[in-house]
Amino acid sequence: MTVSRITLNDGSTIPQLGYGTFKVPPADAQRAVSEALELGYRHIDTAAIYGNEQGVGAALAASGIPRDELYITTKLWNDRHDGDQPRAAIGESLDRLGLDHVDLYLIHWPTPAADNYLHAWQELIHLRAAGLARSIGVSNFLVPHLEKIVTATGVVPAVDQIELHPAHQQPAVTAWAAAHDIRIEAWGPLGQGKYDLFGAPAVSAAAAAHGKTPAQAVIRWHLQHGRILFPKSVHRERLAENFAVFDFTLTDAEVAAIDALEPGDGSGRVSAHPDEVN
């Protein structure tokens, strides 16, 4: 099963579907990532704050998969934005991962109250130049945050990883990103189980029409919108299910019906607002 790759604005490519390790306990990380790799996943998303980079690294080392076939993302945590902390932080992440570079390094949150995300972005530009990250991007950045770093540096992030699922589609951010050739990565792509997404008629009907599960229908919806996503599970059967989404295509009407689940007032957010994480 071949996962399509998306070309980023720096010319590199990224597998569109990957495995996310948010809330994967450190003790489970090596096993879960190893199972994902066995099933065909090659894109692994982690972060320093997850506490599981070492387990991810152990799975990568044990897999025997050539480094150039893997795509690894990790992230700079909120208390490491100042001074030379970004360089120290990525060094620590690389040590835990057992790698000499990551494919993508992200600022995890803008932390606007601290007002140091521009400095962090400037440091990430240097880290890319030093070869420690092939691509650099941001996570949880809204339009004002994106405008600030691009205006100041002229360097456009390769991706913006944001909360995005049918009830919270972030049209302002996605439109700005599209206009500036920033690819959207959807975290919490299935709504983190915090609302009855799978019971929505648009989702259940699309799933039934193709003989798929509601989760597979929503993953397919993301893929057809051109987003990058990495649903998380620690169960092998669910990992396999999430990966079995390349043998069907939603109709335009089915995509539009799921699109229409966006309430339009921001009320569908299930996690923290980026302006409130500091």
Secondary structure, 3 states (H helix, E strand, C coil): CCCCEEECCCCCEEECECEECCCCCHHHHHHHHHHHHHHCCCEEECCHHHCCHHHHHHHHHHHCCCHHHCEEEEEECHHHCCCCHHHHHHHHHHHHHCCCCEEEEEECCCCCCCCCHHHHHHHHHHHHHCCCEEEEEEECCCHHHHHHHHHHHCCCCCEEEEECECCECCHHHHHHHHHCCCEEEEECCCHHHCCCCCCCHHHHHHHHHHCCCHHHHHHHHHHHCCCEECCCCCCHHHHHHHHCCCCCCCCHHHHHHHHCCCCCCCCCCCCCCHHHCC
